Amino acid sequence: MNSNTFRAPSARVPARRTTAVLAAGVLAAGPLALAAPAHATDGPTGGEASAVVLRAGLDVGLLDKTVQVPLRTTLNAVEAPQSAEKTALSVTLDGVDKGRPIRILRADTATAEAAVEGGRAEASSTLVQAKVHVPGLPLLSLIELRQVTSEVSCEAGKQPTAAANVLGHVRVLGKKVTLSAGGPTVVDVPAVGKVTLDLSKTSTTSTTAAAAALQLKVSVDPLELNVAEVEGEITLAEATCTSPQAPAEEEKPAQEKPAQEETGPEQPAQEAEPGEEAESPAEPENNISVQSAGEPTQNLAETGASSTTPYLAGAAGVLLVGGAAASVLARRRSRGQG
């Protein structure tokens, strides 16, 4: 059920927040301000997105009482990840029109969407063929419009974007008006009231974006339905977002140095004594040095002979001859004695 009941207070009542968690009048005249942060996030990335089709923050003064009845209401207020498509909004105010519901908005299309996923937060709001009323003016529309839209996008590591558009004609208090992006448009109707409109307000920072298609500042004096005056603000088609955090770069593991072969402690090189050359490492035993002609050979590695071999061979021959002669002499002596 879309209806909300508001009871007349004995004094001014503080504004009551709705489930949208968006303060009324967030896009007031002057620099565009972001709404209170929505708390719907995409896990640890911190992205946020919200959208609302209509938000009203009005104070309704009653003829027979010295009090103001606050009207704080929203239509299709969503936070990521949500969407809504209600097309009508009615409220009931104590002391106004004998407690009967008052239709604030009727539209052919009224949608709000918000999402946070994949490193991106997005929100959008659309209102098509809509009429907005305020208490005390049951027959005369505060504003009639063909289509308004707002879109915002906040992507991690990129500049957020915001866009708002008003398409087609707009009528305020029955008057067809031409809106200007250069500043607010004021519509003043004698004996009825005054409405100030701000067109397509957008704002971006390095991590946030906000957009509102229309901002209405209302001050009317209807003198009907026990209503003396209505003052406040109405925002149509609003969207906000906050960028998710950029994913942290994975730290690359340090490259391991190749393991060095374990060796014993290095021996310090022996310093050569003055006048001496440092000894070079010994060459393998099987190496054969090649010598130039005329140089004496220190050894005969190929035959195993040495320089004393001829003398030994001669001595052996002398001994062999001497032994043979002794043997012949002994034989002769033995024959002579026989």
C-alpha positions in Angstrom: 0.0 0.0 0.0 1.4 3.4 -1.0 -0.4 5.6 1.6 1.2 7.1 4.6 -0.6 8.6 7.5 0.7 11.9 9.1 -0.8 13.1 12.3 -0.9 16.7 13.2 1.7 17.5 15.9 1.4 20.0 18.7 4.6 21.7 17.4 6.8 21.4 14.4 8.0 17.8 14.0 11.5 16.9 12.8 11.6 15.3 9.4 11.3 11.5 9.5 13.6 9.6 7.3 12.2 7.0 4.9 13.7 3.8 3.9 15.7 5.6 1.2 18.0 7.1 3.9 18.1 10.2 1.7 17.6 13.6 3.5 14.9 15.8 1.9 16.2 18.8 0.0 19.5 17.2 -0.8 19.6 19.0 -4.1 18.6 22.4 -2.8 19.2 25.6 -4.7 22.9 26.4 -4.9 25.8 23.9 -5.4 24.6 20.3 -5.8 25.2 18.3 -2.7 25.3 14.5 -2.4 22.8 12.6 -0.4 23.6 10.9 2.8 25.7 7.8 1.9 23.7 4.7 1.1 25.0 1.8 3.0 24.5 -0.9 0.4 28.0 -1.9 -0.8 29.6 -4.5 -3.0 31.5 -6.5 -0.4 34.8 -4.9 0.6 35.0 -2.6 -2.5 32.8 0.1 -0.9 30.7 1.0 -4.0 27.3 2.6 -3.4 24.3 3.6 -5.5 20.8 4.9 -4.9 17.9 6.4 -6.8 14.6 8.0 -6.1 11.7 9.0 -8.5 10.2 11.6 -6.2 11.1 13.0 -2.8 9.0 15.7 -1.1 9.9 17.7 2.0 7.0 20.1 2.6 5.5 21.9 5.5 1.7 22.3 5.3 0.1 25.1 7.4 -3.5 24.6 8.5 -6.1 27.4 8.5 -7.7 26.6 11.9 -4.5 25.7 13.8 -1.2 27.4 14.4 0.9 24.4 13.6 2.7 23.1 10.6 2.1 19.5 9.4 5.3 18.1 7.9 5.0 16.0 4.7 8.1 13.9 4.2 7.7 11.2 1.6 9.4 9.4 -1.3 8.5 7.2 -4.2 10.6 4.4 -5.5 13.6 5.1 -3.3 16.1 2.3 -3.7 19.6 1.3 -2.8 21.8 -1.1 -4.6 21.0 -3.8 -5.5 17.3 -2.8 -5.9 14.8 -1.6 -8.4 11.2 -0.2 -8.1 8.4 0.6 -10.6 5.5 2.1 -8.6 3.6 4.7 -10.5 1.4 6.4 -7.9 1.9 8.0 -4.5 -0.8 9.0 -2.0 -0.5 10.4 1.5 -2.9 11.2 4.3 -2.4 14.3 6.5 -4.4 14.8 9.7 -6.4 18.0 9.5 -6.3 18.2 5.7 -9.4 17.4 3.6 -11.0 15.6 6.5 -8.3 12.9 6.6 -8.9 11.7 3.0 -5.9 10.5 1.0 -4.2 13.1 -1.1 -2.7 12.0 -4.4 0.8 13.5 -4.6 2.0 11.8 -7.8 0.5 9.9 -10.7 2.7 8.7 -13.7 2.6 6.3 -16.6 6.1 5.2 -15.8 8.1 5.7 -12.6 11.2 3.5 -12.2 14.3 3.6 -10.1 17.3 1.2 -10.3 20.6 0.9 -8.5 23.3 -1.7 -8.8 26.9 -2.3 -7.6 28.8 -5.0 -9.3 32.0 -5.7 -11.3 33.8 -2.7 -10.0 31.0 -0.3 -11.0 28.2 1.5 -9.2 25.3 2.7 -11.3 21.9 4.3 -10.6 19.1 5.7 -12.8 15.6 7.2 -12.4 12.9 7.8 -14.9 9.5 9.5 -14.8 7.1 9.6 -17.8 3.8 11.5 -18.2 3.6 12.6 -14.6 1.5 15.0 -12.6 2.5 16.3 -9.1 0.0 17.8 -6.6 0.4 19.4 -3.2 -2.2 19.6 -0.4 -4.7 22.3 -0.9 -4.6 22.2 -4.7 -6.6 19.0 -5.6 -7.4 20.1 -9.2 -4.5 22.2 -10.2 -1.2 20.4 -10.8 1.9 21.8 -9.2 3.8 20.5 -12.3 3.0 18.4 -15.3 5.8 16.9 -17.4 6.3 14.4 -20.3 9.6 12.7 -19.3 12.6 13.3 -17.0 15.6 11.0 -16.5 18.8 10.9 -14.4 21.7 8.5 -14.7 25.0 8.2 -12.8 27.9 5.8 -13.1 30.9 5.4 -10.8 33.6 3.0 -12.0 36.6 2.0 -10.0 39.7 4.0 -11.1 37.7 6.2 -13.5 36.0 9.6 -13.4 32.3 9.3 -12.4 29.7 10.6 -14.8 26.3 12.1 -14.2 23.5 13.2 -16.6 20.0 14.5 -16.2 17.4 15.4 -18.9 14.0 17.0 -19.2 12.2 16.0 -22.4 9.1 17.6 -23.8 6.8 20.2 -22.4 6.5 21.3 -18.7 3.6 23.0 -17.1 3.8 24.7 -13.7 0.6 25.8 -11.9 -1.2 25.5 -15.3 1.4 27.6 -17.2 3.6 26.2 -19.9 7.1 27.2 -19.2 10.5 27.0 -20.9 13.2 25.8 -18.6 16.7 27.2 -18.9 20.0 25.5 -18.0 21.5 28.9 -17.2 19.7 29.4 -14.0 16.4 28.8 -12.0 13.0 29.4 -13.7 10.4 31.3 -11.6 6.7 30.8 -12.1 4.5 33.2 -10.1 0.7 32.8 -10.2 -1.3 35.5 -8.3 -3.5 34.2 -5.5 -2.0 30.8 -5.9 1.7 30.9 -5.3 5.2 30.8 -6.6 7.4 27.9 -7.8 11.1 28.1 -8.6 12.5 25.3 -10.8 16.2 24.2 -11.2 16.8 22.2 -14.3 19.0 19.2 -14.7 21.4 19.6 -11.8 24.5 17.4 -11.8 27.7 17.1 -9.8 30.8 14.9 -9.8 33.9 14.5 -7.8 36.8 12.0 -8.2 34.7 9.3 -6.6 31.1 10.4 -6.5 28.3 11.5 -8.8 24.8 12.9 -8.4 22.1 14.0 -10.7 18.5 15.4 -10.4 16.3 16.1 -13.4 14.1 18.7 -11.6 14.3 20.6 -8.3 11.2 22.5 -7.3 11.1 25.1 -4.5 7.4 25.5 -3.6 5.6 28.3 -1.9 1.8 28.3 -2.5 -1.2 29.7 -0.7 -4.2 27.7 -1.8 -6.8 28.7 0.8 -8.6 25.4 0.2 -9.1 22.1 2.1 -8.2 23.8 5.4 -4.7 24.5 4.0 -3.3 28.0 4.4 0.1 27.5 2.9 2.5 24.9 1.6 6.3 25.5 1.5 9.2 23.2 0.9 11.0 21.3 -1.9 10.2 18.5 -4.3 12.9 16.6 -6.2 12.1 14.6 -9.3 14.3 11.8 -10.8 17.4 11.7 -8.7 20.4 9.3 -8.6 23.7 9.1 -6.7 26.7 6.8 -6.6 30.1 6.3 -5.0 32.9 4.5 -6.8 34.1 1.1 -5.6 37.7 0.8 -4.6 40.1 -0.2 -7.4 41.3 -3.8 -6.9 44.7 -3.9 -5.2 47.6 -5.0 -7.4 48.9 -8.4 -6.6 52.4 -8.3 -5.3 54.8 -10.2 -7.5 56.9 -12.8 -5.6 60.5 -11.9 -5.3 62.6 -13.8 -7.8 64.7 -16.3 -6.0 68.4 -16.1 -6.6 70.0 -19.3 -8.0 71.4 -21.4 -5.2 75.2 -21.3 -5.2 77.1 -24.5 -4.9 78.3 -25.1 -1.4 82.0 -24.9 -1.3 84.5 -24.7 1.4 85.9 -21.4 2.6 87.9 -19.7 -0.1 91.6 -19.9 0.5 93.3 -16.6 0.1 95.7 -16.5 -2.8 99.3 -16.8 -1.6 101.1 -13.7 -2.3 104.3 -14.2 -4.2 107.5 -13.4 -2.5 109.4 -10.4 -3.9 111.4 -11.6 -7.0 109.3 -14.7 -7.4 106.5 -15.4 -9.7 103.3 -16.8 -8.4 103.0 -20.5 -9.1 100.4 -21.4 -11.7 98.1 -24.3 -11.0 99.6 -27.7 -11.7 98.7 -29.2 -15.1 97.2 -32.6 -15.3 99.7 -35.5 -15.2 98.9 -36.8 -18.7 99.7 -33.5 -20.4 102.7 -33.9 -22.7 104.6 -30.7 -23.2 105.8 -30.0 -26.7 109.4 -28.8 -26.8 111.2 -27.0 -29.5 114.1 -28.7 -31.3 117.5 -28.6 -29.5 116.0 -28.4 -26.0 117.1 -31.4 -23.8 114.4 -33.8 -22.8 113.9 -34.1 -19.1 112.1 -37.5 -19.3 110.9 -40.1 -21.8 107.3 -40.5 -20.9 106.5 -42.5 -24.0 109.2 -45.4 -23.5 109.9 -45.3 -19.8 113.8 -45.3 -20.6 116.3 -43.0 -18.9 119.7 -41.6 -19.8 121.5 -44.4 -17.8 120.1 -47.2 -19.9 123.1 -47.7 -22.3 125.5 -48.0 -19.4 123.5 -50.7 -17.7 123.2 -52.6 -20.9 127.0 -52.6 -21.4 127.7 -53.8 -17.9 125.3 -56.7 -18.3 127.1 -57.7 -21.5 130.5 -57.8 -19.7 129.2 -59.9 -16.9 127.6 -62.3 -19.4 130.9 -62.8 -21.3 132.9 -63.2 -18.1 130.5 -65.9 -16.8 130.9 -67.9 -20.1 134.7 -67.7 -19.9 134.8 -68.9 -16.3 132.6 -71.9 -17.3 134.9 -73.0 -20.1 138.0 -72.7 -17.9 136.4 -74.9 -15.2 135.6 -77.6 -17.7 139.2 -77.7 -19.0 140.7 -78.1 -15.5 138.4 -81.0 -14.7 139.5 -82.9 -17.8 143.2 -82.4 -17.1 142.9 -83.9 -13.7 141.2 -86.9 -15.1 
